[in-house]
Every structure is written in C-alpha cells, then in structure tokens.
Amino acid sequence: MERKTKRQIRIGGGILALFVVGAIVATIGAMNANVERKEAQVVTDLERLSAGLLRLRGNVVLENLIEAMRSVKELKQLVKNGNQVKDYPTISPILALHNTLVYNREINQLKDDRRVEKQVFSPDTKIVANISDDATTKLLNLQTGTITTLKHNKKVNNLAFSPDGQIVATASDDGTAKLWNLQGGEIATLKHKDRVSNVVFSPDGKTIATASWDGTAKLWDLQGRKIVTFKYGGKDNYVRFSPDGKTVVTHSQDNTAKLWNLQGEEIATFKHDDWVMGVVFSPDNKTIATTSRDGTTRLWTEVRDGSWQQFAEYQGRGVVFSPDSSLIAIKVDDYFVQLRRVQSLDSSLARGCNHLKEYLASRPDLRKEICPDNK
C-alpha cells in the first residue's frame, strides 16, 4: 500500500512538473508574442514618422532633426547588438535622419513671445540681435547660447553694432538712442525730442549718428556727448556715413536728401518730386544714389566746383552698387531688377564716339573736335 502511494505521488509530481513547464512555455510564448506586437507597433510608428520627415525636403528645421535622431535611437533599442543595416526591422528612420541632415540649414533658434521686427548680426557673426515689437532687443550669443535683453520704454526701430562688435546702439520711439555693452550694461543715452528712427556707427567706430522725427540728425562720441546737430525740414528717417567717414547723408519726408560735413554744414541737396526713401554711397565714394516714392532712382556726382550734380535717372525704387562701384542693380518692381553700368564722363564720351563712328567718318573736322582719340 505504501509502495502504491509513493508511486502515485511520483506520477502526480511528474504531471505537475509537466503542467508547470507547459505553463512556463505558454507564458514565455505569450510574452514573446506581446514583445513582437509591441515591436511591430514601434516599427509602424517609426515608419509613419519617417515618411513624414522624408516628405519635408527643403523645409527641414531643427525640431525635425531632433525627431529623426530620436527615431534612430529608438530603432537601435530594438536591436541591441545590431551594427549592420540588415539587423534592423526597418531602415526608414535611418533614411529620414540622412534626409534631415542633408536639407537642414538651421543651426540655432531665438524664439520670442512677440513679433520679431528685425535681425542684425555682429561683425564677427558671434551674436545675432532680434528687435521685437515689445520695446526689447535680445542678443543671442551663438557660441554660449546666452541671451541678453536690452530694454527701451517704447518700440525699438533700429540697431547697429560697432565695427569691433563690442558696442550695440539701439534707436527707439521713446526719443532716445542707447549704447550698450554685450552684457546688457547701458553705456550712454542719446536724447532727441521725438522718436529716433535710425542709428549708425562711423566706419572707424568712434562716432555715432542718430536721425529723429524732431527734424534733426546728431553726431555723438562713444561717451554719449553730442558733437554736432544737423537741422533740416521734415521728419528724418535715415542717416548714414560715407565710406570714408568724412561726410553724412540724411533723407526725410520733405522730398530731399542732404549731404553734410562733420561740422554740421550742408554740402548738397538732392531733390525728388516725392519722399526720398533711400540713399546709397558707391563703395568708391564717387557716386550717390537716391531713390524716391516718385518712382525714380537718381545718380549724383561731385563736379569741379565742389557741387554735386545729377548725371543719370532711372525708373525704380531700390538700388545697390556692386563692390567695385561699376554696376548698379535697380529694383523696378517686385518682379524686375535692372543691372546698369555706372558711366563715368570718359566712358560716356567713349560710348558717344562709338555711336557716332559712321557719322563722323565723313566729317573729319567734327571727329577731331569731339572724338580726337578715335581713329
């Protein structure tokens, strides 16, 4: 009886062991199936995200690159020791990461709670300044990521860095321009009686010019001491130094631009039939271009008696000189830009002689008079 009981116990134990093993095998199978389902869902999600990234092409931003990198890291977690592409259940995240690296040109972001009006880089490109419509300017250091905020009481209209990049000047509707160091410390306040529309540094960085709606432009030193005041009619929106730093040009809503020496004396007045919208010096300092709301661009040059005379006029409201001063690009409208040569007197005479070549061939006396160098 005892032997039979022991035998039954052994049989029962074996059956129990088989049951436990079966349960374990079933549990492991269920777990593996669950892992496979989760992996399949992860792969599906990764492929869906990657497909969206691959459609972006040229519209890739930093957030897209971050998404692509997260996808690849998640893919790597699925295959712990997979070093070859064939080991991965999908390769679309790898392709998406490659795509975002190829098409992304963004290197950093400076986000603002308010609308950004203007951006300006420092001369060494280490800092970018954002002017917002909430009377603040934010300086982003592209190397350290630090942000410095400069505050006015009213909207900021313009900003300039000194040539060495160590001083920032801001112009505001609060009737002041301010000088700041890069840590946000205020160096000086430059006061006008109305909004200050523009502020610029001289080429040598030793002088600041401001333009205001109070009918004046002013020169200041780096300590904020006023040097000279330029008075004119109308609200002034603009001031700029010549490339050699020896003269200043302003323009305003009285249909004129004016050229001044650094002692505050008017050298020349450039007239249009409507507001002057812009003034540009040629790099060689020999030509001044003015653009107006009357739809014209006019070129002016200094003549023998020291006065400035208009020598060309074109249709268009925007102009820029080539670096060698030989060409100008004129914006005629939103879809049309003209390229023209800036003609000196000698080159204009040469073109005239070439045009008259056949006419003068039978008139030797006239040819000798006006085109003596043409054979």
C-alpha positions, 0 to 999 in steps of 0.5 A: 500500500505504501509502495502504491502511494509513493508511486502515485505521488511520483506520477502526480509530481511528474504531471505537475512538473509537466503542467508547470513547464507547459505553463512556463512555455505558454507564458514565455510564448505569450510574452514573446508574442506581446514583445513582437506586437509591441515591436511591430507597433514601434516599427509602424510608428517609426515608419509613419514618422519617417515618411513624414520627415522624408516628405519635408525636403527643403523645409527641414528645421531643427525640431525635425532633426531632433525627431529623426535622431530620436527615431534612430535611437529608438530603432537601435533599442530594438536591436541591441547588438545590431551594427549592420543595416540588415539587423534592423526591422526597418531602415526608414528612420535611418533614411529620414535622419540622412534626409534631415541632415542633408536639407537642414540649414538651421543651426540655432533658434531665438524664439520670442513671445512677440513679433520679431521686427528685425535681425542684425548680426555682429561683425564677427557673426558671434551674436545675432540681435532680434528687435521685437515689437515689445520695446526689447532687443535680445542678443543671442550669443551663438557660441554660449547660447546666452541671451541678453535683453536690452530694454527701451520704454517704447518700440525699438526701430533700429540697431547697429553694432560697432565695427569691433562688435563690442558696442550695440546702439539701439534707436527707439520711439521713446526719443532716445538712442542707447549704447550698450555693452554685450552684457546688457550694461547701458553705456550712454543715452542719446536724447532727441525730442521725438522718436529716433528712427535710425542709428549708425556707427562711423566706419572707424567706430568712434562716432555715432549718428542718430536721425529723429522725427524732431527734424534733426540728425546728431553726431555723438562720441562713444561717451554719449556727448553730442558733437554736432546737430544737423537741422533740416525740414521734415521728419528724418528717417535715415542717416548714414556715413560715407565710406570714408567717414568724412561726410553724412547723408540724411533723407526725410519726408520733405522730398530731399536728401542732404549731404553734410560735413562733420561740422554740421554744414550742408554740402548738397541737396538732392531733390525728388518730386516725392519722399526720398526713401533711400540713399546709397554711397558707391563703395568708391565714394564717387557716386550717390544714389537716391531713390524716391516714392516718385518712382525714380532712382537718381545718380549724383556726382561731385563736379569741379566746383565742389557741387554735386550734380545729377548725371543719370535717372532711372525708373525704380525704387531700390538700388545697390552698387556692386563692390567695385562701384561699376554696376548698379542693380535697380529694383523696378518692381517686385518682379524686375531688377535692372543691372546698369553700368555706372558711366563715368564722363570718359566712358560716356564720351567713349560710348558717344564716339562709338555711336557716332563712328559712321557719322563722323567718318565723313566729317573729319573736322567734327571727329577731331573736335569731339572724338580726337582719340578715335581713329 
